[in-house]
Amino acid sequence: MNDRADSPAPQRLEHDVTAGPGGAMTDEVGVITGDLTLATHTLPDGRAHIAIQYTGAEEWYTLTGSPVPLPGGGLAALHADVLRRVQRGGCAEAPH
């Protein structure tokens, strides 16, 4: 039987987002701007890694401040928070 209520929580979430003025800060290349794809995924130690890329590119970058502890709301809450941060721009980083 495959009951949706018994399905495990998502381990990876990915969405496209347009960065606000000032973009998002990455560890590898500094600020990136424009049309981006954001991905968050759980790590075995209970934290989450946040990666970002130019939409359609192959290279992923670590959002500065990642990895972070999962909040009480889980991966979906963290992902939504980071999406809002990137949409606002201002050198968006992972939540502290």
N, CA, C and O of each residue as an XYZ file, in Angstrom:
384
protein
N       0.852     -1.183      0.000
C       0.000      0.000      0.000
C       0.891      1.237      0.000
O       1.888      1.280      0.721
N       0.548      2.229     -0.791
C       1.346      3.444     -0.887
C       0.512      4.623     -0.423
O      -0.165      5.263     -1.227
N       0.555      4.911      0.857
C      -0.229      5.979      1.463
C       0.614      7.251      1.521
O       1.696      7.262      2.108
N       0.112      8.313      0.910
C       0.869      9.577      0.867
C       1.189     10.094      2.259
O       2.226     10.731      2.443
N       0.345      9.845      3.240
C       0.601     10.316      4.601
C       1.821      9.633      5.195
O       2.458     10.173      6.100
N       2.154      8.440      4.688
C       3.306      7.718      5.202
C       4.568      7.993      4.390
O       5.633      7.467      4.715
N       4.468      8.805      3.345
C       5.627      9.102      2.513
C       6.634      9.931      3.294
O       6.253     10.796      4.083
N       7.918      9.670      3.077
C       8.929     10.460      3.790
C       8.933     11.905      3.298
O       8.506     12.196      2.181
N       9.422     12.801      4.151
C       9.543     14.211      3.785
C      10.521     14.339      2.619
O      11.421     13.510      2.480
N      10.361     15.354      1.786
C      11.285     15.519      0.663
C      12.708     15.729      1.159
O      12.938     16.384      2.176
N      13.646     15.169      0.433
C      15.053     15.302      0.779
C      15.747     16.383     -0.047
O      16.852     16.807      0.290
N      15.106     16.829     -1.128
C      15.664     17.868     -1.997
C      14.515     18.673     -2.588
O      13.519     18.118     -3.051
N      14.673     19.980     -2.565
C      13.710     20.883     -3.192
C      14.478     21.794     -4.132
O      15.587     22.223     -3.816
N      13.894     22.092     -5.285
C      14.556     22.916     -6.290
C      13.525     23.808     -6.971
O      12.467     23.338     -7.388
N      13.842     25.107     -7.081
C      12.951     26.057     -7.738
C      13.760     27.134     -8.449
O      14.861     27.487     -8.027
N      13.192     27.645     -9.532
C      13.781     28.787    -10.221
C      13.354     30.063     -9.514
O      12.251     30.148     -8.973
N      14.235     31.050     -9.523
C      13.987     32.316     -8.851
C      14.778     33.407     -9.573
O      15.872     33.158    -10.080
N      14.223     34.605     -9.615
C      14.966     35.751    -10.136
C      15.483     36.538     -8.947
O      14.710     36.977     -8.095
N      16.784     36.712     -8.895
C      17.405     37.416     -7.773
C      17.040     38.890     -7.802
O      16.979     39.514     -8.861
N      16.799     39.432     -6.619
C      16.564     40.859     -6.486
C      17.864     41.632     -6.622
O      18.928     41.031     -6.771
N      17.792     42.969     -6.571
C      18.994     43.795     -6.698
C      20.057     43.380     -5.684
O      19.775     43.274     -4.490
N      21.264     43.149     -6.158
C      22.352     42.737     -5.284
C      22.543     41.236     -5.250
O      23.530     40.757     -4.691
N      21.619     40.476     -5.836
C      21.789     39.051     -6.034
C      21.985     38.205     -4.796
O      21.530     38.542     -3.703
N      22.682     37.085     -5.000
C      22.935     36.101     -3.947
C      24.441     35.874     -3.835
O      25.141     35.818     -4.847
N      24.935     35.746     -2.612
C      26.370     35.565     -2.368
C      26.721     34.079     -2.348
O      26.075     33.283     -1.665
N      27.750     33.722     -3.105
C      28.230     32.341     -3.126
C      29.653     32.277     -2.592
O      30.393     33.260     -2.633
N      30.023     31.099     -2.090
C      31.390     30.913     -1.591
C      32.405     30.906     -2.723
O      33.525     31.388     -2.557
N      32.020     30.365     -3.869
C      32.981     30.131     -4.936
C      33.234     31.330     -5.842
O      34.378     31.585     -6.218
N      32.182     32.073     -6.199
C      32.347     33.132     -7.204
C      31.806     34.487     -6.767
O      31.717     35.405     -7.583
N      31.447     34.628     -5.507
C      30.889     35.890     -5.046
C      29.427     36.019     -5.434
O      28.688     35.035     -5.437
N      29.014     37.232     -5.759
C      27.604     37.512     -6.029
C      27.210     37.033     -7.427
O      27.927     37.248     -8.403
N      26.033     36.369     -7.492
C      25.444     36.042     -8.791
C      24.065     36.680     -8.838
O      23.400     36.827     -7.813
N      23.643     37.059    -10.047
C      22.384     37.783    -10.219
C      21.605     37.184    -11.384
O      22.106     36.321    -12.105
N      20.385     37.651    -11.553
C      19.579     37.242    -12.694
C      18.712     36.044    -12.398
O      18.273     35.845    -11.265
N      18.462     35.230    -13.440
C      17.624     34.051    -13.316
C      18.463     32.907    -12.762
O      19.439     32.476    -13.375
N      18.061     32.424    -11.583
C      18.825     31.418    -10.859
C      17.953     30.221    -10.517
O      16.725     30.302    -10.558
N      18.590     29.121    -10.182
C      17.904     27.939     -9.665
C      18.486     27.661     -8.288
O      19.703     27.594     -8.112
N      17.603     27.501     -7.324
C      17.986     27.259     -5.934
C      17.630     25.829     -5.564
O      16.531     25.367     -5.867
N      18.544     25.126     -4.915
C      18.284     23.757     -4.460
C      18.715     23.623     -3.005
O      19.805     24.054     -2.629
N      17.862     23.027     -2.198
C      18.220     22.696     -0.820
C      18.059     21.192     -0.665
O      17.109     20.598     -1.177
N      18.994     20.589      0.043
C      18.864     19.149      0.296
C      19.403     18.818      1.679
O      20.305     19.475      2.200
N      18.821     17.785      2.247
C      19.213     17.378      3.593
C      20.543     16.643      3.562
O      20.898     15.979      2.588
N      21.260     16.787      4.662
C      22.520     16.083      4.870
C      22.320     15.044      5.967
O      21.393     15.176      6.767
N      23.155     14.027      6.026
C      22.982     12.975      7.031
C      23.081     13.476      8.479
O      22.567     12.831      9.392
N      23.738     14.619      8.689
C      23.930     15.118     10.060
C      22.797     16.018     10.552
O      22.916     16.638     11.609
N      21.685     16.096      9.785
C      20.544     16.899     10.209
C      20.587     18.343      9.744
O      19.699     19.126     10.081
N      21.594     18.703      8.984
C      21.664     20.040      8.407
C      21.202     19.977      6.953
O      20.913     18.905      6.422
N      21.141     21.139      6.330
C      20.766     21.212      4.918
C      21.815     22.016      4.161
O      22.340     23.008      4.667
N      22.107     21.579      2.958
C      23.017     22.297      2.070
C      22.169     23.097      1.091
O      21.159     22.610      0.582
N      22.596     24.333      0.834
C      21.880     25.216     -0.088
C      22.814     25.530     -1.251
O      23.904     26.069     -1.060
N      22.375     25.187     -2.452
C      23.165     25.431     -3.651
C      22.368     26.310     -4.601
O      21.138     26.336     -4.574
N      23.107     27.034     -5.447
C      22.461     27.948     -6.387
C      23.257     27.950     -7.684
O      24.477     27.782     -7.678
N      22.562     28.140     -8.783
C      23.219     28.172    -10.089
C      22.478     29.143    -10.989
O      21.330     29.507    -10.736
N      23.175     29.560    -12.063
C      22.470     30.262    -13.116
C      21.551     29.241    -13.762
O      21.988     28.135    -14.081
N      20.290     29.587    -13.959
C      19.326     28.652    -14.525
C      19.833     28.119    -15.863
O      20.189     28.883    -16.760
N      19.856     26.803    -15.975
C      20.301     26.146    -17.194
C      21.789     25.841    -17.242
O      22.244     25.149    -18.153
N      22.554     26.338    -16.284
C      23.999     26.085    -16.252
C      24.274     24.721    -15.624
O      23.384     24.117    -15.026
N      25.484     24.249    -15.760
C      25.878     22.988    -15.138
C      26.478     23.191    -13.754
O      26.334     22.327    -12.890
N      27.144     24.312    -13.529
C      27.851     24.545    -12.283
C      26.905     24.978    -11.167
O      26.060     25.854    -11.352
N      27.065     24.353    -10.022
C      26.339     24.748     -8.808
C      27.319     25.415     -7.866
O      28.493     25.048     -7.818
N      26.835     26.404     -7.111
C      27.646     27.105     -6.133
C      26.985     26.994     -4.761
O      25.764     26.878     -4.656
N      27.796     27.030     -3.725
C      27.277     27.001     -2.355
C      26.847     28.396     -1.956
O      27.631     29.340     -2.062
N      25.603     28.542     -1.496
C      25.147     29.827     -0.980
C      25.901     30.094      0.317
O      25.941     29.234      1.197
N      26.491     31.261      0.442
C      27.286     31.593      1.619
C      26.466     31.383      2.897
O      25.317     31.813      2.998
N      27.083     30.719      3.855
C      26.427     30.403      5.122
C      25.927     28.977      5.189
O      25.563     28.497      6.263
N      25.905     28.290      4.054
C      25.464     26.890      3.996
C      26.641     25.984      4.313
O      27.778     26.310      3.971
N      26.393     24.850      4.961
C      25.128     24.259      5.374
C      24.597     24.897      6.656
O      25.328     25.543      7.406
N      23.299     24.691      6.877
C      22.620     25.259      8.039
C      21.785     24.181      8.732
O      21.390     23.200      8.102
N      21.515     24.364     10.038
C      20.611     23.417     10.706
C      19.208     23.515     10.124
O      18.760     24.598      9.749
N      18.523     22.396     10.051
C      17.132     22.422      9.597
C      16.276     23.090     10.664
O      16.398     22.755     11.843
N      15.408     24.034     10.279
C      14.514     24.668     11.251
C      13.381     23.728     11.639
O      13.230     22.655     11.054
N      12.601     24.124     12.606
C      11.475     23.318     13.056
C      10.503     22.975     11.945
O       9.885     21.910     11.969
N      10.358     23.861     10.974
C       9.439     23.621      9.866
C       9.989     22.678      8.813
O       9.287     22.339      7.860
N      11.242     22.247      8.970
C      11.844     21.295      8.050
C      12.390     21.923      6.785
O      12.541     23.140      6.676
N      12.679     21.054      5.835
C      13.315     21.465      4.593
C      12.461     22.448      3.796
O      12.991     23.402      3.226
N      11.153     22.229      3.749
C      10.271     23.119      2.984
C      10.303     24.543      3.533
O      10.323     25.504      2.764
N      10.309     24.682      4.847
C      10.355     26.018      5.459
C      11.679     26.706      5.165
O      11.709     27.898      4.860
N      12.766     25.962      5.254
C      14.078     26.530      4.949
C      14.134     26.966      3.492
O      14.578     28.074      3.190
N      13.691     26.110      2.597
C      13.736     26.415      1.165
C      12.926     27.679      0.850
O      13.381     28.540      0.097
N      11.731     27.785      1.427
C      10.885     28.963      1.208
C      11.561     30.230      1.732
O      11.497     31.278      1.090
N      12.205     30.137      2.888
C      12.913     31.280      3.465
C      14.041     31.737      2.549
O      14.196     32.932      2.300
N      14.825     30.792      2.049
C      15.945     31.151      1.182
C      15.450     31.708     -0.146
O      16.047     32.645     -0.675
N      14.379     31.157     -0.693
C      13.804     31.722     -1.922
C      13.451     33.195     -1.724
O      13.750     34.029     -2.579
N      12.812     33.515     -0.593
C      12.451     34.913     -0.307
C      13.699     35.783     -0.192
O      13.722     36.909     -0.691
N      14.714     35.274      0.451
C      15.960     36.038      0.605
C      16.586     36.360     -0.753
O      17.023     37.485     -0.993
N      16.623     35.365     -1.632
C      17.210     35.569     -2.957
C      16.349     36.534     -3.769
O      16.887     37.373     -4.492
N      15.031     36.431     -3.666
C      14.147     37.362     -4.376
C      14.368     38.801     -3.912
O      14.264     39.730     -4.713
N      14.670     38.994     -2.633
C      14.959     40.338     -2.115
C      16.326     40.824     -2.564
O      16.537     42.026     -2.728
N      17.265     39.888     -2.766
C      18.616     40.254     -3.190
C      19.472     40.741     -2.027
O      19.414     40.189     -0.927
N      20.264     41.777     -2.279
C      21.108     42.326     -1.219
C      22.200     41.380     -0.779
O      22.498     41.295      0.412
N      22.809     40.663     -1.720
C      23.843     39.662     -1.404
C      23.279     38.594     -0.477
O      23.890     38.271      0.542
N      22.136     38.052     -0.816
C      21.439     37.072      0.010
C      22.359     35.937      0.420
O      23.154     35.441     -0.379
N      22.240     35.533      1.677
C      22.992     34.407      2.227
C      22.022     33.455      2.914
O      20.839     33.755      3.072
N      22.542     32.313      3.316
C      21.753     31.349      4.072
C      21.396     31.956      5.433
O      22.151     32.773      5.962
N      20.264     31.566      5.995
C      19.891     32.088      7.323
C      20.883     31.616      8.390
O      21.444     30.524      8.301
N      21.080     32.456      9.389
C      22.030     32.099     10.472
C      21.312     31.428     11.587
O      21.930     31.054     12.583
